């Protein structure tokens, strides 16, 4: 028996298996589920075994086993492609579409009857926040197949925060606290307006323009924390 082909086949199979595992974990780990990753690893193992048998079969006379393993590999590969093609299509498209189309978080896009600011560029889709503050998920392939309009709006992202101010709280102090937070986060065109006056207090609306829409939630939490901390401080002082 010629052991040269057996050793060569073993080395080639191990190298191909390691390279396949590295490539899958490097490029597809975020797009595939854990079960799908197990199936891909099994396919990589089958392919490596079939490669070993293809190289070693002339010396070991294992032609039948080689064809059996190859057939199982082809069938499993077909099942994987049928089950994950949509996800892989979106993921592979997303690898280059953001660079080709020059998309960035904060861009204002209009697609069909939908429009809004891009708040995230995920692995398989774009997240857009429309004027009603609803999140819309757009697959990358849709951006390639349909015309859309992109505007890098210099005016930024409008933010609105509603606050209830009790009647015992000084409204001017609340405006000062909001102004401090707005300055820290770079909120421009700040305005604090009274929306509703009631028996127990007033409802004010904080409006402003934020350059980075990703900071909106952080800004809202900061305003609420500072304002209601001021409420507690005032309540203890008057108590």
C-alpha positions as MATLAB code, in Angstrom:
seq = 'XXXXXXXXXXXXXXXXXXXXXXXXXXXXXXXXXXXXXXXXXXXXXXXXXXXXXXXXXXXXXXXXXXXXXXXXXXXXXXXXXXXXXXXXXXXXXXXXXXXXXXXXXXXXXXXXXXXXXXXXXXXXXXXXXXXXXXXXXXXXXXXXXXXXXXXXXXXXXXXXXXXXXXXXXXXXXXXXXXXXXXXXXXXXXXXXXXXXXXXXXXXXXXXXXXXXXXXXXXXXXXXXXXXXXXXXXXXXXXX';
ca = [
       0.000    0.000    0.000;
       1.290    3.436   -0.905;
       1.148    5.415    2.329;
       2.230    8.625    0.610;
      -1.229    9.261   -0.809;
      -2.799    8.383    2.556;
      -0.616   10.873    4.434;
      -1.117   13.509    1.741;
      -4.862   12.997    1.871;
      -4.899   13.254    5.673;
      -2.897   16.475    5.706;
      -5.031   18.014    2.961;
      -8.258   17.010    4.733;
      -7.151   18.495    8.063;
      -6.019   21.753    6.458;
      -9.228   22.123    4.447;
     -11.334   21.391    7.547;
      -9.517   23.987    9.658;
      -9.726   26.612    6.912;
     -13.422   25.912    6.382;
     -14.161   26.213   10.111;
     -12.252   29.484   10.366;
     -14.021   30.964    7.336;
     -17.472   29.944    8.581;
     -16.923   31.371   12.066;
     -15.299   34.500   10.661;
     -17.922   35.421    8.071;
     -21.168   33.539    8.831;
     -21.363   33.135   12.615;
     -23.605   36.220   12.973;
     -25.993   35.203   10.207;
     -26.542   31.544   11.176;
     -28.197   30.043   14.223;
     -26.418   27.577   16.485;
     -28.179   24.619   14.851;
     -27.239   25.852   11.401;
     -23.634   26.277   12.532;
     -23.590   22.647   13.678;
     -24.856   21.592   10.261;
     -22.189   23.675    8.518;
     -19.502   22.117   10.709;
     -20.837   18.664    9.840;
     -20.702   19.556    6.145;
     -17.116   20.741    6.510;
     -16.246   17.428    8.150;
     -17.952   15.450    5.380;
     -16.153   17.451    2.724;
     -12.808   16.876    4.420;
     -13.466   13.130    4.670;
     -14.511   12.960    1.022;
     -11.334   14.851    0.067;
      -9.225   12.394    2.065;
     -10.940    9.437    0.423;
     -10.571   10.983   -3.038;
      -6.799   11.276   -2.554;
      -6.278    8.018   -0.677;
      -8.749    5.765   -2.536;
      -6.333    4.773   -5.354;
      -4.031    3.247   -2.735;
      -6.635    1.984   -0.250;
      -9.318    0.830   -2.718;
     -12.094    2.726   -0.883;
     -13.898    4.018   -3.962;
     -17.347    2.955   -2.758;
     -16.915    4.708    0.590;
     -15.734    7.828   -1.181;
     -18.837    7.975   -3.388;
     -21.074    7.341   -0.352;
     -19.560   10.180    1.678;
     -19.629   12.492   -1.323;
     -23.307   11.723   -1.934;
     -24.167   12.445    1.717;
     -22.224   15.723    1.512;
     -24.028   16.862   -1.646;
     -27.449   16.030   -0.175;
     -26.730   17.779    3.131;
     -25.317   20.792    1.285;
     -28.487   21.027   -0.790;
     -30.670   20.902    2.330;
     -28.600   23.632    3.992;
     -28.779   25.904    0.956;
     -32.550   25.478    0.694;
     -33.057   26.241    4.377;
     -30.706   29.187    4.759;
     -30.511   30.724    1.309;
     -32.636   33.744    2.187;
     -30.574   34.542    5.269;
     -27.271   34.019    3.469;
     -28.459   36.156    0.560;
     -29.238   39.059    2.881;
     -25.995   38.626    4.824;
     -23.763   38.423    1.746;
     -25.526   41.417    0.225;
     -25.056   43.388    3.431;
     -21.293   42.779    3.370;
     -20.821   45.187    0.490;
     -24.106   47.039   -0.077;
     -23.451   49.604    2.674;
     -20.145   50.496    1.030;
     -21.473   50.449   -2.534;
     -24.498   52.578   -1.639;
     -22.558   54.615    0.943;
     -25.142   54.175    3.691;
     -24.497   55.452    7.198;
     -26.396   55.698   10.465;
     -28.207   59.031   10.513;
     -28.941   59.124    6.779;
     -32.490   60.076    5.842;
     -33.947   57.660    3.263;
     -37.190   57.532    1.289;
     -38.299   54.163   -0.118;
     -41.748   53.796   -1.705;
     -44.179   55.165    0.916;
     -41.713   54.810    3.761;
     -39.244   57.425    4.959;
     -37.131   57.981    8.023;
     -33.678   57.985    9.593;
     -31.354   54.981    9.552;
     -30.732   54.046   13.188;
     -28.792   50.784   12.689;
     -27.065   48.753    9.980;
     -27.480   45.140   11.071;
     -26.063   41.998    9.452;
     -29.106   41.252    7.266;
     -31.235   44.415    7.325;
     -31.359   48.162    7.823;
     -33.341   49.645   10.711;
     -35.190   52.849    9.841;
     -37.173   55.003   12.267;
     -40.098   56.691   10.576;
     -41.761   59.999   11.608;
     -44.236   58.088   13.820;
     -41.292   56.791   15.892;
     -41.845   53.256   14.595;
     -38.985   50.991   13.575;
     -39.007   49.558   10.043;
     -36.709   46.673    9.085;
     -35.610   46.700    5.441;
     -33.633   43.749    3.994;
     -30.528   44.730    2.065;
     -31.764   43.100   -1.137;
     -34.733   45.482   -1.178;
     -32.334   48.417   -1.416;
     -30.721   46.826   -4.470;
     -33.971   46.023   -6.250;
     -35.949   49.190   -5.587;
     -34.981   52.814   -6.168;
     -34.697   54.916   -3.041;
     -33.664   58.451   -2.170;
     -30.990   59.160    0.412;
     -30.567   62.543    2.047;
     -27.782   63.239    4.514;
     -29.859   65.780    6.352;
     -27.690   68.457    7.935;
     -30.498   69.452   10.287;
     -30.135   66.222   12.240;
     -32.736   64.164   14.097;
     -35.641   65.794   15.911;
     -36.172   64.715   19.509;
     -39.278   65.232   21.631;
     -39.523   64.473   25.345;
     -42.702   64.966   27.378;
     -42.384   65.639   31.093;
     -44.945   66.087   33.843;
     -43.941   68.824   36.292;
     -45.856   68.897   39.603;
     -47.305   72.213   40.680;
     -44.930   72.499   43.648;
     -41.887   72.287   41.381;
     -40.335   75.479   40.051;
     -40.585   75.381   36.262;
     -37.579   77.616   35.719;
     -35.347   75.140   37.592;
     -36.606   72.309   35.383;
     -35.687   74.310   32.285;
     -32.197   74.897   33.686;
     -31.678   71.178   34.297;
     -32.918   70.294   30.817;
     -30.622   72.927   29.333;
     -27.602   71.438   31.107;
     -28.324   67.936   29.794;
     -28.995   69.256   26.302;
     -25.637   71.037   26.302;
     -23.828   67.867   27.392;
     -25.354   65.797   24.559;
     -25.107   68.472   21.883;
     -28.866   68.973   21.510;
     -29.409   71.996   19.276;
     -32.425   74.297   18.780;
     -33.611   73.529   22.288;
     -37.106   74.630   23.245;
     -39.161   73.849   26.339;
     -42.865   74.540   25.868;
     -45.923   74.024   28.029;
     -48.292   71.583   26.370;
     -50.997   71.169   29.022;
     -51.883   72.852   32.303;
     -53.735   70.817   34.915;
     -54.713   70.944   38.549;
     -51.815   68.765   39.698;
     -49.185   70.350   37.468;
     -48.182   70.994   33.853;
     -46.959   68.854   30.953;
     -43.989   70.312   29.138;
     -42.446   69.237   25.835;
     -38.703   69.353   25.323;
     -37.766   69.684   21.648;
     -34.400   69.778   19.966;
     -32.238   68.499   17.130;
     -29.715   65.728   17.720;
     -26.958   65.032   15.207;
     -26.670   61.338   16.020;
     -30.057   59.578   16.330;
     -28.410   56.698   18.180;
     -28.103   58.969   21.224;
     -31.833   59.669   21.451;
     -32.635   56.989   24.048;
     -29.560   57.891   26.088;
     -30.562   61.558   26.000;
     -34.115   60.802   27.107;
     -32.948   58.719   30.060;
     -30.478   61.427   31.064;
     -33.177   64.133   31.002;
     -35.610   61.997   32.979;
     -32.996   61.033   35.564;
     -31.817   64.609   36.109;
     -35.300   66.144   36.189;
     -36.833   63.613   38.557;
     -33.744   63.755   40.761;
     -34.389   67.494   40.960;
     -38.003   66.722   41.910;
     -36.833   64.507   44.774;
     -34.341   67.132   45.965;
     -36.994   69.840   45.940;
     -39.499   67.623   47.733;
     -37.035   66.818   50.499;
     -36.124   70.507   50.800;
     -39.725   71.589   51.176;
     -40.561   68.693   53.422;
];
